[in-house]
């Protein structure tokens, strides 16, 4: 999957401390997210589409796919252990990622305001 065009919305090295809601009752810790991918854009691109399909097929064989919803999938979220297929768009997931969590000097976490998704 090295050559796959990634749409990663969480900067590398950027620490966060909140859960990203993927739909239904499923959330993942943002530190566990490797990448967020738009299914439609990847399948339209012949080169990346083939790699994406191969990656998803191999993940399915390894029983590492979790379908968040049975609705038409719009994106998939890759973590170290599971690939989540969701009907939530990459744009909505990006907006949800914009609610960054920072730590105050006293060590208490607080969330910054984000756009509603």
Backbone as a printed PyTorch tensor [residue, N CA C, xyz], in Angstrom:
tensor([[[  0.8170,  -1.1760,   0.0000],
         [  0.0000,   0.0000,   0.0000],
         [  0.8710,   1.2530,   0.0000]],

        [[  2.1630,   1.1110,  -0.1560],
         [  3.0660,   2.2540,  -0.1350],
         [  2.7330,   3.2790,  -1.1980]],

        [[  2.3990,   2.8350,  -2.4070],
         [  2.1490,   3.7490,  -3.5080],
         [  0.7250,   4.2990,  -3.5090]],

        [[ -0.0950,   3.8420,  -2.6050],
         [ -1.4800,   4.2810,  -2.5370],
         [ -1.5350,   5.7530,  -2.1690]],

        [[ -2.3270,   6.5020,  -2.9080],
         [ -2.4640,   7.9280,  -2.6140],
         [ -3.2870,   8.0610,  -1.3360]],

        [[ -2.6360,   8.5560,  -0.2960],
         [ -3.3010,   8.6370,   1.0010],
         [ -3.9690,   9.9870,   1.1830]],

        [[ -5.0720,   9.9700,   1.8660],
         [ -5.7390,  11.1840,   2.2950],
         [ -5.7330,  11.1340,   3.8040]],

        [[ -4.6220,  11.4640,   4.3490],
         [ -4.4380,  11.3620,   5.7880],
         [ -4.7270,  12.7150,   6.4060]],

        [[ -5.6050,  12.7540,   7.3880],
         [ -6.0420,  14.0070,   7.9650],
         [ -5.4930,  14.2630,   9.3510]],

        [[ -4.7160,  13.3490,   9.8600],
         [ -4.1050,  13.5590,  11.1630],
         [ -2.6140,  13.6510,  10.9300]],

        [[ -2.0220,  14.7710,  11.2570],
         [ -0.6020,  14.9870,  10.9950],
         [  0.2380,  14.0140,  11.7910]],

        [[  1.2990,  13.5260,  11.1470],
         [  2.2080,  12.6250,  11.8210],
         [  2.8710,  13.3330,  12.9820]],

        [[  2.9850,  12.6790,  14.0940],
         [  3.6120,  13.2590,  15.2650],
         [  2.6900,  14.1530,  16.0640]],

        [[  1.5090,  14.4510,  15.5400],
         [  0.5720,  15.2960,  16.2550],
         [ -0.2020,  14.4250,  17.2350]],

        [[ -0.1060,  14.7440,  18.4800],
         [ -0.7730,  13.9380,  19.4860],
         [ -2.1990,  14.4160,  19.6790]],

        [[ -3.0780,  13.4980,  19.8200],
         [ -4.4630,  13.8310,  20.0910],
         [ -4.9680,  12.9020,  21.1790]],

        [[ -6.0780,  13.2660,  21.7610],
         [ -6.5650,  12.4420,  22.8670],
         [ -8.0780,  12.3470,  22.8250]],

        [[ -8.6130,  12.0110,  21.6550],
         [-10.0470,  11.8610,  21.5910],
         [-10.4160,  10.7310,  20.6480]],

        [[-11.6640,  10.3780,  20.6600],
         [-12.1500,   9.3000,  19.8130],
         [-12.7750,   9.8910,  18.5560]],

        [[-12.5040,   9.2570,  17.4250],
         [-13.0840,   9.6570,  16.1530],
         [-14.2920,   8.7650,  15.9070]],

        [[-15.4680,   9.3920,  15.8120],
         [-16.7110,   8.6520,  15.6170],
         [-16.8330,   8.2720,  14.1400]],

        [[-16.9310,   6.9620,  13.8580],
         [-16.9820,   6.4540,  12.4910],
         [-18.3980,   6.1510,  12.0170]],

        [[-19.3720,   6.3000,  12.8960],
         [-20.7490,   5.9800,  12.5640],
         [-21.2630,   4.8880,  13.4870]],

        [[-22.5830,   4.7370,  13.4830],
         [-23.2340,   3.7740,  14.3840],
         [-22.6920,   3.9740,  15.7970]],

        [[-22.2550,   2.9330,  16.4440],
         [-21.6900,   3.0340,  17.7900],
         [-20.1930,   2.7800,  17.7740]],

        [[-19.5300,   3.1250,  16.6690],
         [-18.1210,   2.7970,  16.5110],
         [-17.2670,   4.0650,  16.5410]],

        [[-16.2640,   4.0440,  17.4000],
         [-15.2780,   5.1190,  17.4790],
         [-13.8970,   4.4940,  17.6150]],

        [[-12.8860,   5.2070,  17.1360],
         [-11.5130,   4.7620,  17.3020],
         [-10.7110,   5.9140,  17.8910]],

        [[ -9.6880,   5.5750,  18.6220],
         [ -8.7990,   6.5900,  19.1830],
         [ -7.9970,   7.1730,  18.0300]],

        [[ -7.9230,   8.4840,  17.9400],
         [ -7.2490,   9.1180,  16.7990],
         [ -5.7770,   8.7410,  16.6960]],

        [[ -5.1370,   8.4290,  17.8030],
         [ -3.7350,   8.0170,  17.7430],
         [ -3.5630,   6.6770,  17.0340]],

        [[ -4.6490,   5.8930,  16.9230],
         [ -4.5880,   4.5970,  16.2630],
         [ -4.8160,   4.6880,  14.7560]],

        [[ -5.2710,   5.8400,  14.2710],
         [ -5.6000,   5.9910,  12.8540],
         [ -4.3280,   6.1870,  12.0360]],

        [[ -4.1650,   5.3170,  11.0350],
         [ -3.0370,   5.4180,  10.1120],
         [ -3.4280,   6.2620,   8.9100]],

        [[ -4.6350,   6.0680,   8.4140],
         [ -5.0890,   6.8220,   7.2530],
         [ -6.5830,   6.7410,   7.0650]],

        [[ -7.1100,   7.7490,   6.3860],
         [ -8.5340,   7.8210,   6.0470],
         [ -8.5940,   7.9450,   4.5290]],

        [[ -9.3470,   7.0600,   3.8780],
         [ -9.3440,   6.9930,   2.4270],
         [-10.7520,   7.0920,   1.8570]],

        [[-10.8800,   7.7950,   0.7610],
         [-12.1420,   7.9430,   0.0450],
         [-12.2760,   6.7670,  -0.9150]],

        [[-13.2610,   5.9310,  -0.7220],
         [-13.4280,   4.7340,  -1.5540],
         [-13.6910,   5.0960,  -3.0060]],

        [[-14.5670,   6.0790,  -3.2570],
         [-14.9060,   6.4380,  -4.6350],
         [-13.7020,   6.9610,  -5.3980]],

        [[-12.9210,   7.8380,  -4.8040],
         [-11.7620,   8.4110,  -5.4950],
         [-10.7120,   7.3490,  -5.7790]],

        [[-10.5390,   6.4010,  -4.8610],
         [ -9.5340,   5.3660,  -5.0780],
         [ -9.9550,   4.3940,  -6.1610]],

        [[-11.2370,   4.0420,  -6.2070],
         [-11.6800,   3.0890,  -7.2210],
         [-11.7390,   3.7340,  -8.6040]],

        [[-11.8790,   5.0800,  -8.6720],
         [-11.8610,   5.7710,  -9.9620],
         [-10.4590,   5.8280, -10.5420]],

        [[ -9.4470,   5.8600,  -9.6980],
         [ -8.0560,   5.9300, -10.1330],
         [ -7.5760,   4.5080, -10.4200]],

        [[ -7.2460,   4.2230, -11.6620],
         [ -6.8770,   2.8620, -12.0670],
         [ -5.6800,   2.3110, -11.2990]],

        [[ -4.6510,   3.1290, -11.1000],
         [ -3.4320,   2.6500, -10.4370],
         [ -3.6950,   2.4470,  -8.9500]],

        [[ -4.1060,   3.5130,  -8.2570],
         [ -4.3590,   3.4120,  -6.8180],
         [ -5.5320,   2.4960,  -6.5340]],

        [[ -6.5220,   2.5010,  -7.4400],
         [ -7.7040,   1.6650,  -7.2470],
         [ -7.3610,   0.1970,  -7.1580]],

        [[ -6.4350,  -0.2440,  -8.0140],
         [ -6.0130,  -1.6390,  -7.9850],
         [ -5.3210,  -1.9850,  -6.6800]],

        [[ -4.4790,  -1.0810,  -6.2070],
         [ -3.7910,  -1.3090,  -4.9420],
         [ -4.7710,  -1.2920,  -3.7770]],

        [[ -5.7200,  -0.3680,  -3.8200],
         [ -6.7130,  -0.2750,  -2.7450],
         [ -7.5620,  -1.5360,  -2.6960]],

        [[ -8.0040,  -1.9990,  -3.8680],
         [ -8.8060,  -3.2250,  -3.9180],
         [ -8.0200,  -4.4150,  -3.3940]],

        [[ -6.7520,  -4.5000,  -3.7700],
         [ -5.9000,  -5.6030,  -3.3070],
         [ -5.7240,  -5.5310,  -1.7850]],

        [[ -5.4840,  -4.3160,  -1.2840],
         [ -5.3300,  -4.1300,   0.1660],
         [ -6.6020,  -4.5370,   0.9040]],

        [[ -7.7570,  -4.0860,   0.4110],
         [ -9.0250,  -4.4310,   1.0680],
         [ -9.3190,  -5.9230,   0.9690]],

        [[ -9.0180,  -6.5120,  -0.1740],
         [ -9.2290,  -7.9590,  -0.3450],
         [ -8.3640,  -8.7490,   0.6350]],

        [[ -7.0790,  -8.3660,   0.7530],
         [ -6.1790,  -9.0480,   1.6950],
         [ -6.6220,  -8.8430,   3.1370]],

        [[ -7.0980,  -7.6560,   3.4460],
         [ -7.6020,  -7.3840,   4.7980],
         [ -8.8350,  -8.2260,   5.0850]],

        [[ -9.6870,  -8.3900,   4.0710],
         [-10.8930,  -9.2210,   4.2250],
         [-10.4980, -10.6750,   4.4920]],

        [[ -9.5280, -11.1860,   3.7430],
         [ -9.0700, -12.5610,   3.9330],
         [ -8.4830, -12.7630,   5.3230]],

        [[ -7.8140, -11.7340,   5.8340],
         [ -7.2090, -11.8090,   7.1670],
         [ -8.2130, -11.5000,   8.2750]],

        [[ -9.4670, -11.3170,   7.8890],
         [-10.5480, -11.0140,   8.8310],
         [-10.2420,  -9.7470,   9.6440]],

        [[ -9.7410,  -8.7260,   8.9320],
         [ -9.4110,  -7.4610,   9.5740],
         [-10.3410,  -6.3330,   9.1380]],

        [[-11.4340,  -6.6730,   8.4680],
         [-12.3960,  -5.6750,   8.0080],
         [-13.5650,  -5.6250,   8.9840]],

        [[-13.9670,  -4.4080,   9.3350],
         [-15.1550,  -4.2320,  10.1740],
         [-16.0730,  -3.2510,   9.4540]],

        [[-17.2800,  -3.7020,   9.1320],
         [-18.2620,  -2.8560,   8.4620],
         [-19.0470,  -2.0890,   9.5170]],

        [[-18.8350,  -0.7780,   9.5570],
         [-19.5100,   0.0740,  10.5320],
         [-20.9990,   0.1340,  10.2090]],

        [[-21.3320,   0.1270,   8.9220],
         [-22.7120,   0.2250,   8.4670],
         [-22.8790,  -0.6300,   7.2250]],

        [[-24.0890,  -1.0630,   6.9800],
         [-24.3660,  -1.8180,   5.7600],
         [-24.7880,  -0.8890,   4.6280]],

        [[-24.8490,   0.4340,   4.9000],
         [-25.1540,   1.4160,   3.8700],
         [-23.9910,   1.5140,   2.8950]],

        [[-24.2120,   2.2110,   1.7840],
         [-23.1870,   2.3880,   0.7640],
         [-21.9250,   2.9860,   1.3890]],

        [[-20.7830,   2.2920,   1.2990],
         [-19.5580,   2.8000,   1.9150],
         [-19.0050,   4.0090,   1.1670]],

        [[-18.5020,   4.9740,   1.9460],
         [-17.9070,   6.1750,   1.3590],
         [-16.4110,   6.2600,   1.6420]],

        [[-15.9850,   5.6460,   2.7420],
         [-14.5750,   5.7280,   3.0890],
         [-14.1640,   4.5200,   3.9080]],

        [[-12.8430,   4.3710,   4.0560],
         [-12.3460,   3.3650,   4.9860],
         [-11.2310,   3.9690,   5.8070]],

        [[-11.1760,   3.5360,   7.0640],
         [-10.2190,   4.0490,   8.0350],
         [ -9.3030,   2.9020,   8.4160]],

        [[ -8.0040,   3.1220,   8.2500],
         [ -7.0170,   2.0790,   8.5190],
         [ -6.3780,   2.3250,   9.8750]],

        [[ -6.3790,   1.2790,  10.7090],
         [ -5.6550,   1.2910,  11.9760],
         [ -4.6670,   0.1230,  11.9210]],

        [[ -3.8660,  -0.0350,  12.9680],
         [ -2.8870,  -1.1290,  12.9750],
         [ -3.5360,  -2.5030,  12.8600]],

        [[ -4.7010,  -2.6640,  13.4580],
         [ -5.2960,  -3.9930,  13.5340],
         [ -6.5410,  -4.1820,  12.6870]],

        [[ -7.3030,  -3.1150,  12.4420],
         [ -8.5950,  -3.2440,  11.7650],
         [ -8.7390,  -2.1720,  10.6920]],

        [[ -9.4380,  -2.5410,   9.6080],
         [ -9.8270,  -1.5810,   8.5810],
         [-11.3360,  -1.4050,   8.7220]],

        [[-11.7490,  -0.1940,   9.0160],
         [-13.1650,   0.1140,   9.2080],
         [-13.7390,   0.6570,   7.9030]],

        [[-14.8000,   0.0120,   7.4050],
         [-15.5110,   0.4860,   6.2190],
         [-16.7270,   1.2480,   6.7440]],

        [[-16.8430,   2.5270,   6.3450],
         [-17.9120,   3.3600,   6.8990],
         [-18.6410,   4.1350,   5.8100]],

        [[-19.8830,   4.4850,   6.1000],
         [-20.6690,   5.2950,   5.1720],
         [-20.4840,   6.7860,   5.4500]],

        [[-19.5870,   7.1340,   6.3550],
         [-19.2850,   8.5310,   6.6550],
         [-18.2160,   8.9920,   5.6620]],

        [[-18.4220,  10.1690,   5.0830],
         [-17.4760,  10.6720,   4.0750],
         [-16.1590,  11.0950,   4.7050]],

        [[-15.1230,  11.1460,   3.8720],
         [-13.8200,  11.5900,   4.3600],
         [-13.8790,  13.0420,   4.8240]],

        [[-14.6950,  13.8580,   4.1750],
         [-14.8300,  15.2580,   4.5810],
         [-15.3980,  15.3610,   5.9940]],

        [[-16.4180,  14.5810,   6.2870],
         [-17.0110,  14.5860,   7.6250],
         [-16.0150,  14.0730,   8.6540]],

        [[-15.2780,  13.0230,   8.3130],
         [-14.2690,  12.5020,   9.2360],
         [-13.1780,  13.5440,   9.4730]],

        [[-12.8130,  14.2810,   8.4210],
         [-11.8160,  15.3410,   8.5740],
         [-12.3250,  16.4070,   9.5420]],

        [[-13.5780,  16.8090,   9.3890],
         [-14.1530,  17.8100,  10.2950],
         [-14.1270,  17.3090,  11.7360]],

        [[-14.4260,  16.0390,  11.9080],
         [-14.4060,  15.4760,  13.2600],
         [-12.9910,  15.4530,  13.8200]],

        [[-12.0030,  15.2620,  12.9520],
         [-10.6060,  15.2670,  13.3950],
         [-10.1400,  16.6610,  13.7880]],

        [[-10.8200,  17.6790,  13.2940],
         [-10.4340,  19.0530,  13.6080],
         [-10.6980,  19.4200,  15.0620]],

        [[-11.4450,  18.6050,  15.7900],
         [-11.6950,  18.8450,  17.2130],
         [-10.5000,  18.3060,  17.9760]],

        [[ -9.3960,  19.0380,  17.9230],
         [ -8.1560,  18.5880,  18.5590],
         [ -8.2540,  18.7600,  20.0610]],

        [[ -7.5450,  17.9420,  20.7480],
         [ -7.5200,  17.9850,  22.1970],
         [ -6.1190,  18.3770,  22.6310]],

        [[ -6.0060,  19.3480,  23.4700],
         [ -4.6900,  19.7780,  23.9310],
         [ -4.5900,  19.6190,  25.4410]],

        [[ -3.3810,  19.6790,  25.9410],
         [ -3.1520,  19.5040,  27.3750],
         [ -2.6850,  20.8310,  27.9590]],

        [[ -3.3160,  21.2370,  29.0270],
         [ -2.9480,  22.4830,  29.6940],
         [ -1.6950,  22.2530,  30.5320]],

        [[ -1.0250,  23.3310,  30.9740],
         [  0.1700,  23.1560,  31.8120],
         [ -0.0950,  22.3490,  33.0800]],

        [[ -1.3510,  22.3510,  33.5460],
         [ -1.6770,  21.5770,  34.7410],
         [ -1.8940,  20.0980,  34.4140]],

        [[ -1.7900,  19.7500,  33.1320],
         [ -1.9440,  18.3540,  32.7420],
         [ -3.3850,  17.9470,  32.5000]],

        [[ -4.2930,  18.9290,  32.4860],
         [ -5.6960,  18.6030,  32.2590],
         [ -6.0220,  18.7800,  30.7810]],

        [[ -6.6910,  17.8180,  30.2210],
         [ -7.0430,  17.8810,  28.8080],
         [ -8.2980,  18.7190,  28.6240]],

        [[ -8.3390,  19.4650,  27.5370],
         [ -9.5520,  20.1800,  27.1710],
         [ -9.6750,  20.1830,  25.6610]],

        [[-10.9140,  20.1520,  25.1770],
         [-11.1540,  20.1040,  23.7450],
         [-11.3480,  21.5050,  23.2090]],

        [[-10.7910,  21.7300,  22.0270],
         [-11.0270,  22.9720,  21.3260],
         [-12.2950,  22.8110,  20.5070]],

        [[-12.9740,  23.8970,  20.2060],
         [-14.2040,  23.8520,  19.4240],
         [-13.9050,  23.4510,  17.9980]],

        [[-14.7740,  22.6420,  17.4110],
         [-14.6210,  22.2240,  16.0290],
         [-15.9300,  22.4840,  15.2970]],

        [[-15.8710,  22.4830,  13.9950],
         [-17.0750,  22.6330,  13.1920],
         [-17.9710,  21.4170,  13.3940]],

        [[-19.2790,  21.6050,  13.4940],
         [-20.1650,  20.4350,  13.6180],
         [-20.1080,  19.6020,  12.3550]],

        [[-20.0770,  18.2830,  12.5210],
         [-19.9920,  17.3930,  11.3580],
         [-21.3180,  16.7890,  11.0310]]])
